[in-house]
Amino acid sequence: MTEWAFWGCTPFLAAALITDIRSMRIPNWITVTALLTGLLVQAIVQGWQGLLFAICGAVVGFILLLIMYSIGAVGAGDVKLFAGIGAWTGVLFTAQVIMYSVFFGALIGWVIVLRRREMGMRLRKTINSLTGFLVLGNLSVLKGHEAELLRFPFMLAVIPGSVCAYLYF
């Protein structure tokens, strides 16, 4: 990934942050535009090799976030946005942004839980879910019920995650 790709992706991250904070949604006009411009710019700057770089990054970003979406960890807008991030920045950078974002998301989640004084209840539910998974081998017990999920705009974790990935590069 080159520095210009990170900076080209930044306006999409900023727009997604604003909309995610306001409405807990990331609209398609942001995600689709990020994906298409990432593919186009990479193809113009680096030719066929750039287009392949962008396609691979988009697929990896999409698939990794789709897995997180399937267990209820992120929303559909986040999945599509990471396809756009991948198109701009490629496989390695996108995977690092995901890793750092999950870390920051866990930190934010724990801060929320501690502030709400829900730690004991959440810890018991987590242990019960993990026990159910280990005993039954059923992934559905890990998903939880919609009312029990801790929700916050994932972009609050993605922004510091992308900055950390950028600083690492």
Backbone as CSV, one residue per row, in Angstrom:
resi,resn,N_x,N_y,N_z,CA_x,CA_y,CA_z,C_x,C_y,C_z
1,MET,0.838,-1.169,0.000,0.000,0.000,0.000,0.884,1.234,0.000
2,THR,0.491,2.184,-0.777,1.213,3.451,-0.788,0.449,4.484,0.033
3,GLU,1.150,5.518,0.409,0.554,6.538,1.266,-0.646,7.218,0.601
4,TRP,-0.579,7.429,-0.699,-1.687,8.106,-1.385,-2.971,7.285,-1.297
5,ALA,-2.849,5.960,-1.246,-4.047,5.112,-1.160,-4.743,5.319,0.183
6,PHE,-3.967,5.418,1.258,-4.556,5.680,2.571,-5.278,7.026,2.564
7,TRP,-4.620,8.045,2.041,-5.229,9.378,2.036,-6.414,9.442,1.082
8,GLY,-6.411,8.661,0.022,-7.565,8.602,-0.881,-8.773,7.946,-0.230
9,CYS,-8.504,7.028,0.675,-9.566,6.311,1.384,-10.122,7.121,2.556
10,THR,-9.340,8.040,3.071,-9.704,8.792,4.277,-11.026,9.552,4.186
11,PRO,-11.346,10.236,3.076,-12.651,10.931,3.033,-13.843,9.982,3.197
12,PHE,-13.719,8.769,2.709,-14.796,7.789,2.856,-14.927,7.346,4.320
13,LEU,-13.782,7.196,4.975,-13.808,6.847,6.392,-14.439,7.973,7.208
14,ALA,-14.097,9.213,6.881,-14.658,10.356,7.603,-16.173,10.440,7.399
15,ALA,-16.625,10.267,6.161,-18.065,10.307,5.880,-18.786,9.168,6.593
16,ALA,-18.176,7.990,6.598,-18.784,6.838,7.270,-18.850,7.072,8.778
17,LEU,-17.813,7.686,9.342,-17.817,7.988,10.779,-18.986,8.906,11.124
18,ILE,-19.173,9.947,10.342,-20.241,10.912,10.616,-21.611,10.245,10.536
19,THR,-21.849,9.498,9.467,-23.168,8.870,9.316,-23.390,7.761,10.330
20,ASP,-22.324,7.031,10.677,-22.461,5.949,11.652,-22.781,6.512,13.043
21,ILE,-22.154,7.612,13.402,-22.444,8.234,14.700,-23.870,8.777,14.725
22,ARG,-24.284,9.400,13.631,-25.622,10.012,13.587,-26.749,8.990,13.549
23,SER,-26.583,7.936,12.766,-27.726,7.051,12.524,-27.433,5.559,12.706
24,MET,-26.208,5.210,13.107,-25.791,3.801,13.226,-25.927,3.070,11.882
25,ARG,-25.767,3.810,10.799,-25.822,3.237,9.449,-24.727,3.866,8.605
26,ILE,-24.238,3.117,7.634,-23.314,3.644,6.638,-24.006,3.457,5.293
27,PRO,-24.432,4.555,4.661,-25.219,4.432,3.431,-24.419,3.892,2.248
28,ASN,-25.158,3.311,1.310,-24.540,2.723,0.123,-23.796,3.744,-0.726
29,TRP,-24.225,5.010,-0.720,-23.515,5.988,-1.549,-22.072,6.159,-1.077
30,ILE,-21.806,5.919,0.185,-20.420,5.988,0.676,-19.681,4.702,0.331
31,THR,-20.283,3.560,0.615,-19.593,2.276,0.453,-19.345,1.942,-1.015
32,VAL,-20.357,2.147,-1.841,-20.211,1.833,-3.269,-19.221,2.787,-3.935
33,THR,-19.295,4.063,-3.573,-18.358,5.039,-4.131,-16.929,4.712,-3.705
34,ALA,-16.732,4.320,-2.451,-15.396,3.940,-1.981,-14.865,2.751,-2.777
35,LEU,-15.709,1.759,-2.985,-15.296,0.568,-3.728,-14.954,0.906,-5.177
36,LEU,-15.856,1.593,-5.859,-15.640,1.881,-7.281,-14.455,2.809,-7.512
37,THR,-14.321,3.844,-6.691,-13.174,4.748,-6.877,-11.864,4.056,-6.527
38,GLY,-11.875,3.189,-5.517,-10.666,2.431,-5.190,-10.232,1.547,-6.347
39,LEU,-11.184,0.840,-6.940,-10.872,0.001,-8.109,-10.359,0.843,-9.268
40,LEU,-11.049,1.935,-9.527,-10.688,2.803,-10.659,-9.320,3.449,-10.470
41,VAL,-9.087,4.025,-9.326,-7.810,4.708,-9.084,-6.648,3.726,-9.121
42,GLN,-6.808,2.572,-8.496,-5.728,1.582,-8.523,-5.450,1.127,-9.961
43,ALA,-6.509,0.968,-10.763,-6.318,0.560,-12.155,-5.622,1.658,-12.964
44,ILE,-5.984,2.901,-12.732,-5.367,4.013,-13.468,-3.897,4.170,-13.076
45,VAL,-3.613,4.113,-11.787,-2.253,4.359,-11.306,-1.320,3.184,-11.585
46,GLN,-1.812,1.951,-11.394,-0.920,0.789,-11.491,-1.307,-0.209,-12.577
47,GLY,-2.300,0.119,-13.379,-2.693,-0.770,-14.476,-3.389,-2.027,-13.981
48,TRP,-3.199,-3.120,-14.745,-3.854,-4.385,-14.401,-3.416,-4.908,-13.044
49,GLN,-2.152,-4.689,-12.728,-1.650,-5.129,-11.425,-2.367,-4.365,-10.299
50,GLY,-2.608,-3.086,-10.492,-3.339,-2.296,-9.505,-4.782,-2.752,-9.370
51,LEU,-5.407,-3.086,-10.501,-6.782,-3.571,-10.461,-6.867,-4.898,-9.694
52,LEU,-5.920,-5.793,-9.942,-5.884,-7.064,-9.213,-5.654,-6.825,-7.714
53,PHE,-4.744,-5.906,-7.402,-4.474,-5.505,-6.013,-5.757,-5.032,-5.345
54,ALA,-6.523,-4.200,-6.043,-7.765,-3.642,-5.503,-8.840,-4.710,-5.351
55,ILE,-8.970,-5.575,-6.321,-9.979,-6.637,-6.255,-9.684,-7.579,-5.085
56,CYS,-8.427,-7.980,-4.948,-8.053,-8.878,-3.836,-8.311,-8.200,-2.490
57,GLY,-7.951,-6.938,-2.371,-8.195,-6.211,-1.127,-9.674,-6.097,-0.813
58,ALA,-10.475,-5.811,-1.845,-11.923,-5.685,-1.655,-12.536,-7.009,-1.223
59,VAL,-12.125,-8.089,-1.841,-12.671,-9.407,-1.505,-12.304,-9.790,-0.072
60,VAL,-11.061,-9.581,0.311,-10.633,-9.934,1.673,-11.370,-9.076,2.702
61,GLY,-11.448,-7.765,2.472,-12.175,-6.893,3.402,-13.625,-7.303,3.535
62,PHE,-14.251,-7.606,2.410,-15.657,-8.009,2.412,-15.856,-9.324,3.161
63,ILE,-15.039,-10.321,2.860,-15.217,-11.648,3.465,-14.952,-11.623,4.970
64,LEU,-13.882,-10.962,5.390,-13.583,-10.924,6.819,-14.683,-10.218,7.612
65,LEU,-15.214,-9.118,7.057,-16.296,-8.433,7.771,-17.614,-9.177,7.639
66,LEU,-17.791,-9.932,6.565,-18.999,-10.747,6.424,-19.049,-11.809,7.520
67,ILE,-17.903,-12.356,7.865,-17.842,-13.321,8.970,-18.270,-12.636,10.265
68,MET,-17.756,-11.433,10.503,-18.135,-10.689,11.708,-19.621,-10.325,11.679
69,TYR,-20.139,-10.006,10.506,-21.564,-9.689,10.361,-22.425,-10.906,10.681
70,SER,-21.967,-12.081,10.270,-22.760,-13.296,10.474,-22.932,-13.647,11.952
71,ILE,-22.031,-13.166,12.800,-22.197,-13.414,14.240,-22.766,-12.182,14.950
72,GLY,-23.144,-11.167,14.201,-23.795,-9.995,14.783,-22.852,-8.947,15.332
73,ALA,-21.576,-9.010,14.976,-20.596,-8.073,15.528,-20.596,-6.713,14.824
74,VAL,-20.938,-6.674,13.558,-20.945,-5.431,12.783,-22.190,-5.391,11.908
75,GLY,-22.433,-4.230,11.314,-23.568,-4.079,10.419,-23.177,-4.285,8.961
76,ALA,-24.178,-4.330,8.108,-23.946,-4.559,6.681,-23.164,-3.413,6.044
77,GLY,-23.380,-2.201,6.513,-22.630,-1.062,5.980,-21.140,-1.199,6.242
78,ASP,-20.781,-1.721,7.400,-19.370,-1.950,7.724,-18.756,-2.968,6.765
79,VAL,-19.513,-3.999,6.437,-19.034,-5.032,5.517,-18.720,-4.400,4.160
80,LYS,-19.659,-3.630,3.642,-19.459,-2.999,2.334,-18.355,-1.951,2.370
81,LEU,-18.251,-1.225,3.490,-17.200,-0.217,3.606,-15.818,-0.866,3.567
82,PHE,-15.675,-2.017,4.212,-14.372,-2.670,4.207,-14.007,-3.226,2.838
83,ALA,-14.986,-3.494,2.010,-14.673,-3.824,0.616,-14.053,-2.599,-0.055
84,GLY,-14.596,-1.424,0.229,-14.032,-0.190,-0.313,-12.649,0.109,0.231
85,ILE,-12.462,-0.079,1.529,-11.139,0.123,2.123,-10.133,-0.824,1.468
86,GLY,-10.552,-2.063,1.278,-9.670,-3.038,0.634,-9.318,-2.665,-0.787
87,ALA,-10.277,-2.111,-1.520,-10.002,-1.694,-2.897,-8.959,-0.586,-2.934
88,TRP,-9.012,0.304,-1.988,-8.035,1.391,-1.931,-6.673,0.921,-1.437
89,THR,-6.652,0.075,-0.402,-5.404,-0.164,0.323,-4.832,-1.579,0.221
90,GLY,-5.569,-2.519,-0.332,-5.045,-3.867,-0.512,-5.274,-4.787,0.672
91,VAL,-4.854,-6.028,0.510,-5.134,-7.101,1.457,-4.466,-6.868,2.814
92,LEU,-3.169,-6.645,2.823,-2.431,-6.577,4.084,-2.903,-5.415,4.956
93,PHE,-2.999,-4.238,4.377,-3.421,-3.075,5.153,-4.838,-3.260,5.667
94,THR,-5.721,-3.779,4.830,-7.113,-3.994,5.233,-7.201,-4.991,6.384
95,ALA,-6.448,-6.065,6.310,-6.439,-7.053,7.400,-5.924,-6.416,8.687
96,GLN,-4.928,-5.553,8.582,-4.415,-4.886,9.775,-5.433,-3.901,10.345
97,VAL,-6.135,-3.187,9.481,-7.173,-2.275,9.965,-8.239,-3.073,10.715
98,ILE,-8.622,-4.218,10.185,-9.623,-5.055,10.855,-9.109,-5.507,12.217
99,MET,-7.873,-5.964,12.259,-7.296,-6.442,13.522,-7.288,-5.319,14.566
100,TYR,-6.783,-4.162,14.204,-6.742,-3.041,15.147,-8.149,-2.566,15.508
101,SER,-9.064,-2.571,14.548,-10.433,-2.123,14.812,-11.136,-3.051,15.784
102,VAL,-10.916,-4.344,15.659,-11.499,-5.304,16.606,-10.936,-5.046,18.006
103,PHE,-9.646,-4.779,18.084,-9.024,-4.465,19.369,-9.655,-3.211,19.978
104,PHE,-9.748,-2.138,19.191,-10.349,-0.900,19.701,-11.834,-1.088,20.002
105,GLY,-12.526,-1.893,19.204,-13.927,-2.185,19.471,-14.109,-2.893,20.798
106,ALA,-13.211,-3.827,21.094,-13.273,-4.525,22.388,-13.032,-3.545,23.535
107,LEU,-12.075,-2.664,23.357,-11.804,-1.648,24.379,-13.017,-0.754,24.609
108,ILE,-13.615,-0.279,23.532,-14.797,0.580,23.638,-15.934,-0.185,24.315
109,GLY,-16.122,-1.428,23.921,-17.169,-2.252,24.524,-16.979,-2.411,26.022
110,TRP,-15.744,-2.671,26.437,-15.487,-2.832,27.865,-15.707,-1.526,28.626
111,VAL,-15.327,-0.409,28.015,-15.570,0.887,28.668,-17.073,1.099,28.859
112,ILE,-17.852,0.792,27.832,-19.311,0.946,27.932,-19.872,0.032,29.015
113,VAL,-19.434,-1.215,29.013,-19.922,-2.173,30.008,-19.551,-1.719,31.421
114,LEU,-18.335,-1.261,31.613,-17.916,-0.797,32.937,-18.689,0.442,33.367
115,ARG,-18.935,1.358,32.442,-19.689,2.568,32.782,-21.138,2.247,33.133
116,ARG,-21.700,1.242,32.485,-23.084,0.841,32.772,-23.171,-0.107,33.963
117,ARG,-22.046,-0.515,34.472,-21.974,-1.455,35.599,-22.655,-2.792,35.260
118,GLU,-22.385,-3.282,34.055,-22.973,-4.546,33.586,-21.941,-5.665,33.509
119,MET,-20.783,-5.469,34.084,-19.699,-6.425,33.883,-20.056,-7.824,34.363
120,GLY,-20.597,-7.948,35.557,-20.924,-9.274,36.086,-21.923,-10.006,35.217
121,MET,-22.994,-9.319,34.828,-24.028,-9.935,34.000,-23.454,-10.365,32.640
122,ARG,-22.686,-9.485,32.010,-22.122,-9.800,30.691,-21.102,-10.928,30.781
123,LEU,-20.316,-10.944,31.831,-19.333,-12.005,32.008,-20.010,-13.360,32.179
124,ARG,-21.084,-13.414,32.968,-21.843,-14.665,33.140,-22.418,-15.134,31.807
125,LYS,-22.995,-14.212,31.032,-23.574,-14.588,29.736,-22.502,-15.078,28.767
126,THR,-21.335,-14.447,28.804,-20.242,-14.875,27.938,-19.776,-16.278,28.305
127,ILE,-19.614,-16.532,29.585,-19.189,-17.859,30.035,-20.235,-18.907,29.669
128,ASN,-21.506,-18.589,29.850,-22.575,-19.518,29.471,-22.568,-19.794,27.974
129,SER,-22.372,-18.764,27.175,-22.340,-18.943,25.720,-21.155,-19.795,25.299
130,LEU,-19.990,-19.521,25.866,-18.801,-20.302,25.520,-18.941,-21.755,25.960
131,THR,-19.531,-21.951,27.119,-19.772,-23.317,27.591,-20.731,-24.036,26.644
132,GLY,-21.792,-23.348,26.250,-22.732,-23.936,25.294,-22.073,-24.268,23.976
133,PHE,-21.181,-23.403,23.536,-20.459,-23.659,22.286,-19.545,-24.870,22.428
134,LEU,-18.796,-24.926,23.521,-17.854,-26.030,23.714,-18.567,-27.361,23.911
135,VAL,-19.687,-27.350,24.634,-20.413,-28.587,24.907,-21.221,-29.023,23.688
136,LEU,-21.932,-28.069,23.077,-22.820,-28.412,21.966,-22.159,-28.289,20.599
137,GLY,-21.075,-27.514,20.517,-20.424,-27.301,19.235,-21.272,-26.494,18.271
138,ASN,-22.167,-25.695,18.796,-23.106,-24.937,17.982,-22.720,-23.458,17.990
139,LEU,-22.393,-22.905,16.813,-21.998,-21.499,16.716,-23.140,-20.548,17.036
140,SER,-24.370,-20.972,16.889,-25.499,-20.064,17.100,-25.585,-19.588,18.547
141,VAL,-25.052,-20.341,19.491,-25.096,-19.892,20.892,-24.182,-18.702,21.120
142,LEU,-23.195,-18.493,20.242,-22.291,-17.356,20.387,-22.899,-16.063,19.871
143,LYS,-23.902,-16.162,19.038,-24.469,-14.970,18.414,-25.229,-14.106,19.401
144,GLY,-25.949,-14.661,20.291,-26.710,-13.885,21.274,-27.997,-13.354,20.679
145,HIS,-28.835,-12.806,21.534,-30.097,-12.228,21.107,-29.895,-10.748,20.812
146,GLU,-30.683,-10.229,19.895,-30.555,-8.834,19.476,-30.617,-7.869,20.651
147,ALA,-31.503,-8.107,21.600,-31.660,-7.202,22.741,-30.448,-7.229,23.669
148,GLU,-29.678,-8.317,23.651,-28.536,-8.447,24.551,-27.248,-7.869,23.969
149,LEU,-27.219,-7.622,22.659,-25.986,-7.175,22.027,-25.644,-5.753,22.448
150,LEU,-24.375,-5.512,22.665,-23.871,-4.189,22.983,-23.619,-3.478,21.655
151,ARG,-24.338,-2.391,21.421,-24.242,-1.713,20.124,-23.610,-0.339,20.284
152,PHE,-22.680,-0.041,19.373,-22.111,1.290,19.246,-21.588,1.406,17.816
153,PRO,-21.401,2.636,17.320,-20.911,2.792,15.944,-19.510,2.187,15.792
154,PHE,-19.383,1.164,14.964,-18.103,0.481,14.782,-17.043,1.417,14.219
155,MET,-17.468,2.478,13.548,-16.503,3.426,13.000,-15.697,4.105,14.103
156,LEU,-16.221,4.134,15.323,-15.444,4.669,16.449,-14.204,3.818,16.707
157,ALA,-14.239,2.562,16.310,-13.084,1.684,16.439,-12.270,1.635,15.144
158,VAL,-12.928,1.834,14.003,-12.240,1.740,12.713,-11.271,2.911,12.505
159,ILE,-11.674,4.100,12.929,-10.806,5.263,12.723,-9.464,5.084,13.454
160,PRO,-9.461,4.815,14.775,-8.146,4.583,15.395,-7.457,3.329,14.859
161,GLY,-8.244,2.333,14.442,-7.657,1.133,13.855,-6.924,1.428,12.555
162,SER,-7.507,2.280,11.725,-6.844,2.628,10.460,-5.627,3.505,10.703
163,VAL,-5.691,4.389,11.699,-4.522,5.217,12.028,-3.376,4.341,12.529
164,CYS,-3.682,3.373,13.391,-2.645,2.461,13.872,-2.040,1.649,12.724
165,ALA,-2.870,1.159,11.830,-2.364,0.399,10.688,-1.479,1.295,9.808
166,TYR,-1.883,2.541,9.623,-1.095,3.485,8.824,0.267,3.750,9.487
167,LEU,0.261,3.962,10.798,1.509,4.214,11.517,2.417,2.998,11.481
168,TYR,1.825,1.808,11.493,2.621,0.581,11.413,3.303,0.450,10.058
169,PHE,2.590,0.843,9.009,3.165,0.789,7.672,4.237,1.847,7.537
